[in-house]
Amino acid sequence: MTGAVDEISETLETEIVEGILPPGTRLEEPALAERFGVSRTPVREALQRLSASGLVELKRRRGTQVLNPSIGRIVEMFEVMAELEAVCARLCARRASPELLATLHDWLERCEQAAESGDPSAYYDANRSFHLAIYKGSGNSFLAEQAELLHLRLTPFRRQQLRLPRRMRQSLTEHSAVVAAIEAGDGQAAETAQRDHILIQGERFGDFLAQFGARS
């Protein structure tokens, strides 16, 4: 079922972000189940994911309605995300174990493979695991939880900016800089590299939305 939920949520988030499903559109579970050839259960789970990201509002007895993703609000969220991840990276550089470094290199390699194949979805999956490893590697469970929660809310926007030309390659270069700083034990460099990486994601998402008549 997980595959169906992923497909439905990714398709709908793309259509919402690109304006194919404009704000106010009602999303009916029976119609979506028929469209995707599934039961209503994966549709319901996909809509819950979109609700967590702020793309739709689940109204009791009134169905689901598409919301208007504001660029200003999203940029603010990326700014907070950048600071959370910067602290994670700095602590990672101080506390990184050989096991963590091996894990980061593994996900970095998988990101490279996805970039070479031109597969944004595969890149996002590897990218997400890369970032989660940094959160965990911070050694601060509360910080890791908060970073993961905001990462979840930004999932549609982090995923969509990877569709821009050359973005996967640029992201890969940014990842490499973060890993190099963590491996060198340079907390300041790791913090700066990770902050810049997330802020660039916010900018690239703005570029992506501009192609579709962005909402402010």
C-alpha positions in Angstrom: 0.0 0.0 0.0 2.9 2.3 0.7 3.7 2.5 -3.0 0.2 3.6 -3.8 0.2 6.2 -1.1 3.5 7.6 -2.4 2.2 7.8 -6.0 -1.1 9.5 -5.0 0.5 12.0 -2.7 3.3 12.9 -5.1 0.9 13.3 -8.1 -1.5 15.5 -6.1 1.2 17.6 -4.6 2.7 18.3 -8.0 -0.7 19.2 -9.4 -1.4 21.5 -6.4 2.0 23.2 -6.6 1.8 23.7 -10.3 -1.8 25.1 -10.1 -3.4 22.3 -11.9 -5.6 21.8 -8.8 -6.2 25.5 -7.8 -7.0 26.6 -4.2 -10.6 25.8 -3.3 -10.7 22.6 -5.3 -12.5 19.8 -3.5 -10.8 16.4 -3.5 -13.3 13.6 -3.1 -12.0 10.2 -1.9 -14.3 8.1 -4.2 -13.3 10.0 -7.3 -9.6 9.8 -6.4 -9.8 6.1 -5.6 -11.4 5.5 -9.1 -8.7 7.7 -10.8 -5.8 5.9 -9.2 -7.4 2.4 -9.3 -7.2 1.9 -5.6 -9.4 1.6 -2.5 -10.2 4.7 -0.4 -7.6 3.7 2.3 -4.4 4.8 0.4 -6.2 7.9 -0.9 -7.1 8.8 2.7 -3.5 8.3 3.8 -2.2 10.4 0.9 -4.6 13.2 1.8 -3.4 13.1 5.4 0.2 13.6 4.2 -0.8 16.6 2.1 -2.7 18.0 5.1 0.5 17.7 7.2 2.3 19.7 4.5 -0.3 22.4 4.5 -1.4 21.8 0.9 -5.0 20.7 1.8 -7.4 21.1 4.6 -9.3 18.1 5.9 -12.8 19.2 6.9 -15.0 16.9 8.8 -18.1 16.0 6.9 -17.1 18.5 4.2 -14.3 16.6 2.4 -10.9 17.9 1.5 -10.1 21.3 0.0 -6.9 22.5 -1.7 -5.2 25.4 0.1 -3.1 28.2 -1.4 0.6 27.5 -0.7 2.1 31.0 -0.1 5.6 31.5 -1.3 6.3 33.9 1.6 5.2 31.4 4.2 7.2 28.6 2.5 10.3 30.8 2.4 9.9 31.5 6.2 9.7 27.8 6.8 12.9 27.2 4.8 14.6 29.9 6.8 13.8 28.1 10.1 14.7 24.7 8.5 18.1 26.1 7.5 18.8 27.1 11.1 17.7 23.7 12.6 19.7 21.8 10.0 22.8 24.1 10.5 22.9 23.2 14.2 22.4 19.5 13.4 25.4 19.6 11.0 27.6 21.5 13.5 26.8 19.0 16.3 27.4 16.2 13.8 30.9 17.5 13.1 31.7 17.4 16.8 30.1 14.0 17.5 30.4 12.0 14.2 31.2 8.4 14.6 32.8 6.2 12.0 29.4 4.5 11.5 27.7 7.9 10.8 30.4 8.9 8.3 29.9 5.6 6.5 26.2 6.1 6.4 26.5 9.6 5.0 28.9 8.4 2.3 26.5 5.6 1.4 23.5 8.0 1.0 25.8 10.5 -0.8 26.6 7.7 -3.3 23.0 6.8 -3.8 22.2 10.5 -4.4 24.9 10.5 -7.1 23.5 7.4 -8.7 20.0 9.0 -8.8 21.4 12.2 -10.2 23.3 10.3 -13.0 20.1 8.5 -13.9 18.1 11.8 -13.9 15.5 10.4 -11.4 14.2 13.2 -9.1 12.1 10.8 -7.1 15.0 8.4 -6.3 17.2 11.4 -5.6 14.6 12.8 -3.1 14.4 9.4 -1.3 18.1 9.2 -0.9 18.3 12.9 -0.1 15.8 12.5 2.7 17.7 9.7 4.3 20.9 11.7 4.0 19.3 14.6 6.0 17.7 12.3 8.5 21.1 10.8 9.2 22.5 14.2 10.0 19.6 14.9 12.3 20.3 11.7 14.2 24.0 12.3 14.1 23.6 15.5 16.0 23.2 13.4 19.1 20.3 15.7 20.3 17.0 13.8 20.0 14.8 16.8 20.6 16.5 18.8 17.9 16.3 15.8 15.5 12.6 15.4 16.2 11.9 19.1 15.5 14.0 19.0 12.3 12.2 15.9 11.1 8.8 17.4 11.7 9.6 20.5 9.7 11.2 18.4 7.0 7.9 16.5 6.7 6.0 19.8 6.3 8.4 20.9 3.6 8.5 17.6 1.7 6.4 18.7 -1.3 8.5 21.8 -1.8 11.9 20.1 -1.2 10.8 17.4 -3.7 9.6 19.8 -6.4 12.7 22.0 -6.5 14.7 18.9 -7.6 12.8 19.0 -10.9 14.6 22.2 -12.0 17.4 21.7 -14.5 20.8 20.9 -13.0 19.4 21.1 -9.4 20.2 17.5 -8.5 23.8 18.0 -9.5 24.0 21.3 -7.6 22.4 19.6 -4.5 24.9 16.8 -4.8 27.8 19.3 -4.7 26.3 20.9 -1.6 26.0 17.5 0.1 29.6 16.7 -0.6 30.7 20.0 1.0 28.6 19.2 4.1 30.1 15.7 4.4 33.6 17.0 3.9 33.2 19.5 6.8 31.6 16.9 9.1 34.4 14.4 8.3 37.0 17.1 9.0 35.4 17.9 12.4 34.9 21.5 11.3 31.7 22.5 13.0 31.6 26.0 11.7 32.1 24.9 8.1 29.5 22.2 8.4 27.0 24.6 9.9 27.6 27.2 7.1 27.4 24.6 4.3 24.2 23.0 5.6 22.5 26.4 6.2 23.4 27.5 2.6 22.2 24.2 1.2 18.7 24.6 2.7 18.4 28.3 1.9 19.3 27.5 -1.7 16.5 24.9 -1.7 14.0 27.6 -0.8 15.3 29.9 -3.5 15.1 27.1 -6.1 11.5 26.3 -5.1 10.7 30.0 -5.7 12.2 29.6 -9.1 10.1 26.5 -9.7 6.9 28.1 -8.7 7.6 31.2 -10.8 7.2 29.0 -13.9 3.6 28.5 -13.0 2.5 32.0 -11.9 3.6 31.9 -8.3 1.4 33.0 -5.4 2.8 35.5 -3.0 
